[in-house]
Amino acid sequence: MTSIRERNKELILRAASEEFADKGFAASKTSDIAAKAGVPKPNVYYYFKSKENLYREVLESIIEPLLEASAPFNQPGKPADVLKAYIRSKIRISRELPFASKVFASEIMHGAPHLSAEQTEQLNAQAKHNISCIQGWIDQGLMAKVDPNHLLFSIWAATQTYADFDWQISTVTGKPSLDEADYEAAIQTITRLVIKGCEIDETQASPSEEVTRA
């Protein structure tokens, strides 16, 4: 029973992500979500109680991975390694959760009316922590004196565009969807721009390594 329940919830959540991404919250109908998921409409309410709750679950499905993507910032490491891992994780989110990413982007563009105070605090706290790490590297002379806020914003824009503006990317590339090589090329290109643009020495030892040597 548990597996059936989880499978149905996953089907509904995935269908809801697509509907909300395509039509927005107000225009999306639970009947269309149910049809796309291949379940009876009452199941949507049985599992999620309301369209509002379902929408919030879609947001939660992208917020957790976004927070997890910042894990490299939460432990000592070389700037190059941390930023490389972060960029890779952010591209992976755009590839694996494109519809949820679009829903999140739309939510932010409309002033985040459905984000809870706790979610907003989590996202802001993590962003500020990441920015503080970057500023720390700058203060230590490990990278160029760039604005850490705008560096983070630039990484967000560069990585999330592969989900939020996939139509434009498909039109320009002539591909209905990108493949593994395309995403790897995106990772390598963005990483090179960030590492080289910030004048980061990739051979620099991490803070923990420096302590060990001392």
N, C-alpha and C positions, 0 to 999 in steps of 0.2 A: 504493500500500500504506500509506503514511504517513497519508493522509487517512482511509482506512478504519479504521486503527488508532486514530487520534485520535477519530474519530466514535464507534466502539464504546466507547472509554474514557469519553467524555463521556456516552453513554447510560447506561452502568453507574453512573457517578458520580452522575448525576442521580437514577436509580432508587434507589441506595443512600441518598442524602440523604433521600428520601421515606420509605423503609422504616425507617431509623434514627430519623428524626424521629417516626414514627408508633408504632414498637414498642420503640425503644431498642436498644442494641447486643446484649444477650444474647438477646433474643427474635427478632431479625431473622435470616432464613435466606437464604443465598446463592442458593438455588433460587428464592425469591420475588423477590429482586433481579434475577436473570437473566430471569425471566419478565416482570417489569415493564419491563426494558430491551429485551426482545425479542431476546435473544441466548442461545445455549446456556450452560448452567451452567459447563462447563469454561472458557469464555471469561473468566469472572470471575476464576478462578484463574490463567489465562494472563496476564492483564493486571495483576492485583493480588496474586497469590501466596496471599493469605489474607484472611479477613474482617477481621482486625485491621488489616492494611495498608490495606484499602479504607476502613475507618472512619477511619483516620488521614489518608487522602487527602481524605475529606469535611471533616475538621477543617481541613486545610491550605487547602481551597478557600474557606473563610470567613476564615481568619486573614490571608491575604494582602490581601484587600479591606479588612479592618478596619485593618490597618497603613497601607494606602494612603489610607484616609479621613483619617488624621491628617496628611497631607502639608501642609495649610495651616499647621500648627503648626511645620513644619520650615524656614520661611523668614520673614523680617521681614514684618509686615503689621499692619493695624489690627485691634484686638480684634473689632470688629463683622464685618469681612470674613472673618476666620479662623473665627469661630464660625458664621457663616452657611454658609460652605462646608462646614464639618465636619458640621453638622446635615443639610444636603442630602445629603452623601455617605452618612451613616449611614441616612437614610431610603431612599436608593436601594438600599443593601445589603439592607434588610428587604424591599423590594419585589422585587428580582431574585433574592435567595438566601434565601427564607423557610425552606426545609427545612433547609438547612445552618445557618442561624441558630438554629433550634430544637435541632439536634444540638449546637451549640456551647454553648447555654444549659444543656442537660441535662448536658453534660460538666462545666461549671463548677459546677453544683449538686451534682454527685457528687464534687467535690474534684479535678477535672481529672486522673483517673488515666491517661488516654491522651495527654495533652499531653507533648511532649518537653521536656527542660530548656531547650533552645534556644528553642522556641516560647514557653514561659513567660517566659523572660528578655526576648525581643523584645517581648511584649505589655506586660510590667511596665515595661520601659525606656521604651517609647513613652508609656504612661500617665503615668509620672513626668515625662517631658519636657513633656507637655501641661499637667500640673498646674503645673510650674515656669514655663511661659509665662504661665499665668493669674495666678500669684502675682506675676510680674514686672509685669504690667499693673496689678495692684492696688497694688503698691509705687510705680508711676509716677503713680498717681492717675487712671488711665484707666478704672477701673471701681470699683464699690462693693466694700467689704471683705467679700466673701462667702467661705465656705470653699471653696477651689479643688477639694479632693477631692470634696466633695459636689455641687459644680456639675457636675463631670464625670460622677459617678454618676447625677445627675438627667438629664443629656443621654442617657446610655446607656439608662436606663430608658424615657425618653419616646420615643426613636427605635426601639429594639429591640422594643417592645411590639407594633408593627405586624406583626412576623413571629411572635414568640413567643406572642402572645395573639390571633392572628387570629380564632380561633373566637369569642372574647368580643366583638371589634370587629364581626364580621359579625352576631352576635346583636343587638347594640345598634343598629347602623345599619340592619339589615334587608336588607343587601346580601350576596350570596354572595362578592363580592370588591370591593375598592376600585378606583376608576378614577383616571385621571390627575389629575382635579380634586381628588379626595379626598386624594391624596398631597401635592399642592401645598398644599392647605389645612393639612395636618398640618405641613409644613415652615414655612409662614408663621406658624402658631400657636405652635409650639415656639420659633421664632426670636424672635418678639415677646416671649414670656414671658422668654426668656433675656436679650435685649438690654435690654428695659425693666426687668426685675427686677434686673439687674446695673448699672443706671444708666450704660450705655455711650453716649457721645456718638458718633453715627455720622458726624459731620463731622470728628472728630479725625483729624489727619494720622498716617500710619504712621511708625514709627521711622526708616525709610529716607528718607522725605520730609523729616522734621525735620533729618536730617543734611545732606541736599542743600541745604536752605534756609540752614542755618548756614554 
